[in-house]
């Protein structure tokens, strides 16, 4: 077991308060976007002696990963855990499958593209499925919405060119192909046509938001005149669209967000993003667990490199429901989120006495209160905001005290 010192990534979209508040430190004006807990080579956690967790695992993989995980994944921790705090939208992006990541990473290696080159879309050969657990209200866009619902939302904007899109996606017998064609055309919009349509869209979205709010006036929530789910989503879409155009007045990625599910998580809820699911988180604070990869294909809403041709090849254009992920509850006070991947799962545990830990490589983060983690190595006190790594080769281990912990682990 090792206490971890975890790096902060100060991306421009980050909140200046959420992570400092959890860590019990004063905000310093930086956008504290993510705090990484793991052994990813670009920003590994450090042990008390300054050694990186990545180097420690490479030096003794069977003890720190456990025999089964080491056999399955080699000399690396297969997951990465983060605190994610978004004050502004993240980029519109997609992650690849494992097979495509292996092929494209090898091709970019052969082409001599440096791993840290801005134009390199595949710095590693892994897929990057991810699960987000909300600590506050958390919002994002993920997956293509049911075409009939999208058509209603698009027509509410009153723009002929979006009415035409609504007609196409509502009447098609092949939603996958039609959505792919529509997205390709949207992302290919350039120059003055792009700027003109975005100006039109901003004005229409602002008007439609006000009109939708007015239509809800006097309705009582929970009664027969409560607004429908589509109406409620319409308000969120129109508000988000106006804000996105203001922030990105020349970015065609804004058009694509009109086609996506707008997902709202309450604290304690989660969503799972699999390979091919186009998404952009927009606001909120949460714990994120993912396969240890940095393969990101961006379509827009970012000053970073975009790779639209590759993104179109990777994206799953099949309409889907909002990708919320239900938990399972094994013991009182514990909920576990186990998506269909081998690399990770997330458990959130209310600690009132002693809770046994599974024998697995894991990061234990104290979300509130103060707990103790005990293993064969000894005991570590964990106040709020601190974390330890427990090796997969450990025997009996436990958490005790009073508080709440998030545990990212390989099942």
C-alpha positions in Angstrom: 0.0 0.0 0.0 1.3 3.5 -0.9 -0.1 6.9 -0.1 -0.4 8.8 -3.4 0.6 12.3 -4.4 -1.6 13.0 -7.4 -1.0 15.5 -10.3 -3.5 18.2 -11.2 -4.2 19.0 -14.9 -5.2 22.7 -15.3 -7.1 22.5 -18.6 -9.0 25.7 -19.5 -12.4 24.2 -19.0 -11.8 23.3 -15.4 -13.5 24.5 -12.3 -11.4 26.7 -10.0 -13.1 25.5 -6.8 -14.4 21.9 -6.8 -11.1 20.0 -6.5 -9.4 22.5 -4.1 -12.4 22.3 -1.9 -12.3 18.5 -1.7 -8.5 18.6 -1.1 -8.9 21.2 1.6 -6.6 23.7 0.0 -7.1 27.3 -1.1 -8.0 28.0 -4.8 -5.1 29.5 -6.6 -6.9 30.9 -9.6 -6.0 28.0 -11.9 -8.7 25.9 -13.5 -8.3 22.6 -11.6 -9.9 20.4 -14.3 -8.7 16.9 -13.4 -6.7 15.2 -10.6 -5.2 11.9 -11.9 -4.8 8.9 -9.7 -2.9 6.1 -11.3 0.1 5.1 -13.3 -0.6 6.7 -16.7 2.8 7.6 -18.2 1.9 11.2 -19.1 1.0 12.1 -15.4 1.6 9.2 -12.9 0.9 9.5 -9.2 3.9 9.7 -7.0 4.8 7.6 -3.9 6.1 9.3 -0.7 9.7 8.8 -1.8 9.1 10.5 -5.1 9.0 7.3 -7.2 6.2 7.2 -9.8 3.5 4.6 -9.4 4.3 3.6 -13.0 7.9 2.9 -12.1 7.0 1.0 -8.9 4.7 -1.3 -10.8 7.2 -1.9 -13.5 9.8 -2.9 -10.9 7.5 -5.4 -9.1 4.4 -6.1 -11.2 3.2 -9.3 -9.7 3.1 -7.9 -6.2 1.6 -4.6 -7.1 -0.9 -5.9 -9.7 -1.6 -9.4 -8.6 -0.9 -12.5 -10.6 -4.1 -12.5 -12.7 -4.1 -8.8 -13.6 -0.4 -9.0 -14.4 -1.0 -12.0 -16.7 -3.9 -10.2 -18.5 -2.4 -6.7 -18.9 1.3 -6.9 -18.5 3.5 -4.6 -16.4 0.9 -1.7 -16.3 -2.1 -0.7 -14.2 -5.0 -1.1 -16.7 -7.2 1.7 -15.3 -6.9 5.4 -14.4 -9.0 7.2 -11.9 -9.7 10.9 -11.9 -11.5 13.7 -10.2 -13.1 15.7 -13.0 -14.4 19.2 -12.5 -15.9 20.9 -15.5 -17.0 24.6 -15.4 -17.2 24.8 -19.2 -17.8 22.2 -22.0 -15.1 19.7 -22.8 -14.3 18.9 -26.5 -16.7 16.9 -28.6 -15.0 13.6 -28.8 -15.0 9.8 -29.4 -12.7 7.0 -28.2 -11.7 4.0 -30.4 -12.1 0.3 -30.0 -9.0 -1.7 -28.9 -8.5 -3.2 -32.3 -8.5 0.2 -34.1 -6.3 1.7 -31.4 -3.7 -1.1 -31.9 -3.7 -0.6 -35.7 -3.6 3.2 -35.7 -1.0 3.5 -32.9 1.3 1.1 -34.8 0.8 3.1 -38.0 1.6 6.4 -36.3 4.7 4.8 -34.7 5.9 3.6 -38.1 5.3 7.1 -39.5 7.6 8.5 -36.8 5.0 10.9 -35.3 6.2 11.8 -31.7 4.0 10.6 -28.9 3.5 14.1 -27.7 2.8 15.7 -31.1 -0.4 17.7 -31.2 -1.5 15.9 -34.4 -1.1 12.4 -32.9 -4.5 10.9 -32.3 -3.3 7.5 -31.0 -0.5 7.8 -28.4 -1.2 4.3 -27.2 -2.8 1.0 -28.3 -5.7 0.8 -25.8 -9.3 1.6 -26.0 -10.7 4.2 -23.5 -14.1 3.3 -22.2 -15.0 5.5 -19.2 -17.5 5.8 -16.4 -18.4 9.0 -14.6 -19.9 9.0 -11.1 -21.5 12.4 -10.2 -20.6 14.1 -6.9 -22.7 17.1 -7.9 -25.3 17.7 -10.6 -23.4 16.6 -13.7 -24.4 17.4 -17.3 -23.2 16.2 -20.7 -24.1 15.2 -24.2 -23.6 11.6 -25.2 -24.8 9.3 -28.0 -27.3 10.1 -30.8 -30.8 10.8 -29.6 -33.9 9.0 -31.0 -34.4 10.6 -34.4 -38.1 11.4 -33.9 -37.3 13.3 -30.7 -34.4 15.1 -32.4 -36.7 16.1 -35.3 -39.1 17.8 -32.8 -36.2 19.7 -31.2 -34.8 20.8 -34.5 -38.1 22.1 -35.8 -38.5 24.1 -32.6 -35.7 26.3 -33.8 -37.6 27.5 -36.9 -34.7 27.3 -39.3 -35.4 25.9 -42.8 -32.0 24.2 -43.1 -32.6 22.4 -39.8 -36.2 21.5 -40.8 -34.6 19.8 -43.8 -32.3 17.8 -41.4 -35.4 16.9 -39.3 -37.2 15.6 -42.4 -34.2 13.4 -43.4 -33.6 11.8 -40.0 -37.2 11.3 -39.2 -38.2 9.5 -42.4 -35.0 7.4 -43.0 -35.1 3.6 -42.9 -31.3 3.6 -42.2 -30.7 6.0 -39.2 -27.0 4.9 -39.0 -26.2 5.9 -42.6 -28.4 9.0 -42.5 -26.9 10.4 -39.3 -23.4 9.7 -40.6 -24.2 11.7 -43.8 -25.8 14.5 -41.8 -22.8 14.8 -39.4 -20.3 14.6 -42.2 -22.1 17.5 -43.9 -22.4 19.5 -40.7 -18.6 19.2 -40.0 -17.8 20.1 -43.5 -19.6 23.5 -43.3 -17.0 26.2 -43.6 -16.3 29.9 -44.2 -19.1 32.5 -44.4 -21.8 29.8 -44.6 -20.6 28.4 -41.2 -20.5 31.8 -39.5 -23.9 32.8 -40.9 -25.6 29.6 -39.8 -24.1 29.8 -36.4 -25.3 33.3 -36.0 -28.8 32.2 -37.1 -28.6 29.3 -34.7 -27.6 31.4 -31.7 -30.5 33.8 -32.3 -33.0 31.0 -32.9 -31.8 29.0 -29.8 -32.2 32.0 -27.6 -35.7 32.7 -28.9 -36.7 29.1 -28.7 -35.5 28.8 -25.1 -37.5 31.8 -24.0 -40.6 30.5 -25.8 -40.2 27.0 -24.2 -39.8 28.5 -20.7 -42.9 30.6 -21.3 -45.0 27.6 -22.4 -44.1 25.9 -19.1 -45.4 28.8 -17.0 -48.1 27.8 -14.6 -47.5 24.1 -15.0 -47.2 22.1 -11.8 -44.5 19.4 -11.8 -45.8 15.9 -11.2 -49.3 16.6 -12.7 -50.9 15.8 -16.0 -49.8 19.2 -17.4 -46.1 18.6 -16.5 -43.9 19.2 -19.6 -42.9 16.1 -21.5 -39.3 14.7 -21.4 -38.8 16.0 -25.0 -39.9 19.5 -24.0 -37.6 19.5 -21.0 -34.7 18.3 -23.1 -35.6 21.0 -25.7 -35.0 23.8 -23.1 -31.6 22.3 -22.2 -30.6 21.9 -25.8 -31.6 25.5 -26.7 -29.8 27.0 -23.7 -26.7 24.9 -24.3 -26.7 25.7 -28.0 -26.8 29.5 -27.5 -23.9 29.2 -25.0 -21.8 27.0 -27.3 -22.2 29.4 -30.2 -21.2 32.3 -28.0 -18.1 30.4 -27.0 -17.3 28.8 -30.4 -18.6 31.2 -33.0 -16.8 29.4 -35.9 -17.0 25.8 -34.8 -19.1 23.3 -36.8 -19.1 20.9 -33.9 -21.9 23.0 -32.4 -24.3 21.6 -35.0 -23.6 18.0 -34.1 -24.5 18.7 -30.4 -28.1 19.3 -31.6 -28.4 15.5 -32.4 -27.1 14.2 -29.1 -28.8 13.1 -25.9 -28.5 15.7 -23.2 -27.7 13.7 -20.0 -28.3 15.1 -16.5 -27.0 13.1 -13.6 -28.0 13.8 -10.0 -25.3 13.3 -7.3 -24.9 9.5 -6.9 -25.8 8.6 -10.5 -23.4 7.5 -13.3 -23.0 7.2 -17.0 -20.8 4.9 -19.1 -19.2 5.9 -22.4 -18.1 3.0 -24.5 -16.0 3.0 -27.7 -17.6 5.0 -30.6 -20.0 7.0 -28.4 -19.7 10.7 -29.3 -19.8 12.9 -26.2 -18.9 16.1 -24.5 -19.2 16.7 -20.7 -20.5 20.3 -20.1 -20.6 20.9 -16.3 -20.3 19.3 -12.9 -18.0 17.5 -10.5 -17.4 13.7 -10.4 -15.2 10.7 -10.1 -14.1 9.2 -13.4 -12.6 5.7 -14.0 -11.4 4.6 -17.4 -9.1 2.3 -19.2 -5.6 3.7 -18.9 -5.4 5.4 -22.3 -5.2 8.8 -23.8 -6.7 8.1 -27.3 -9.1 10.9 -28.1 -10.6 11.8 -31.4 -12.0 15.3 -31.5 -14.6 16.9 -33.7 -14.7 20.4 -32.2 -15.4 22.6 -29.2 -11.7 22.8 -28.6 -8.6 24.6 -29.6 -6.8 21.2 -29.7 -6.2 19.1 -32.8 -9.3 17.7 -34.5 -9.3 14.6 -36.6 -12.7 14.5 -38.4 -12.0 11.8 -41.0 -10.8 9.3 -38.3 -13.6 10.4 -35.9 -16.2 9.6 -38.6 -14.7 6.1 -39.0 -14.8 5.4 -35.3 -18.2 6.9 -34.3 -21.2 4.7 -33.7 -24.1 6.6 -35.4 -26.8 4.2 -34.2 -29.3 6.1 -32.0 -29.2 5.1 -28.4 -30.9 6.1 -25.0 -29.0 8.4 -22.7 -26.1 6.2 -21.4 -26.8 6.2 -17.7 -25.4 3.2 -15.9 -27.2 1.6 -13.0 -25.3 0.4 -9.9 -25.5 -2.9 -8.1 -25.6 -3.1 -4.3 -23.8 -6.0 -2.7 -23.6 -5.0 0.9 -25.3 -2.2 2.9 -23.8 1.1 2.3 -21.9 0.1 -0.9 -22.9 0.6 -4.6 -20.8 -0.8 -7.4 -20.8 0.2 -11.0 -19.5 -2.6 -13.3 -19.6 -1.7 -17.0 -18.8 -4.4 -19.6 -15.1 -4.0 -19.7 -12.2 -5.9 -18.1 -10.1 -3.0 -16.9 -12.1 -1.3 -14.2 -15.1 -1.0 -12.0 -16.1 1.6 -9.4 -17.4 1.1 -5.8 -18.6 3.9 -3.6 -18.8 2.9 0.0 -20.3 4.6 3.1 -17.9 3.5 5.9 -19.4 3.2 9.4 -17.3 0.4 10.8 -14.9 -1.9 9.0 -15.4 -2.8 5.3 -13.3 -5.6 3.7 -11.5 -4.7 0.4 -11.4 -7.0 -2.5 -8.1 -8.5 -3.5 -7.4 -6.4 -6.5 -5.2 -3.5 -7.6 -7.1 -0.5 -6.5 -7.1 3.2 -5.7 -9.0 4.2 -2.5 -10.0 7.9 -2.4 -11.7 9.4 0.7 -14.6 11.6 -0.5 -15.6 12.8 2.9 -15.0 12.1 6.6 -11.8 10.3 7.7 -11.0 6.6 7.3 -8.2 4.2 7.8 -7.0 1.7 5.2 -5.3 -1.4 6.6 -3.2 -4.0 4.8 -0.3 -6.3 5.5 1.9 -3.2 5.0 0.3 -1.4 7.9 -2.4 1.4 8.2 -2.8 4.7 6.5 -5.0 7.5 7.8 -7.0 9.0 4.9 -8.7 12.4 5.5 -11.0 13.8 2.9 -9.3 14.3 -0.5 -6.4 11.8 0.1 -5.8 8.5 -1.7 -3.8 5.3 -1.4 -2.9 2.6 -3.9 -3.4 -1.0 -2.7 -1.6 -3.7 -4.6 -3.4 -6.6 -6.1 -1.0 -9.0 -4.4 -2.1 -7.9 -1.0 -4.0 -10.3 1.2 -6.6 -9.2 3.7 -7.2 -5.4 3.6 -10.0 -3.2 4.9 -11.3 0.4 5.3 -12.6 1.5 8.7 -13.7 4.7 10.4 -16.4 7.2 9.4 -16.7 8.6 5.9 -17.2 7.8 2.3 -14.7 6.4 -0.2 -14.5 5.8 -3.9 -12.6 2.7 -5.0 -11.4 2.3 -8.5 -10.2 -1.2 -9.2 -9.7 -3.9 -11.7 -12.3 -6.6 -11.1 
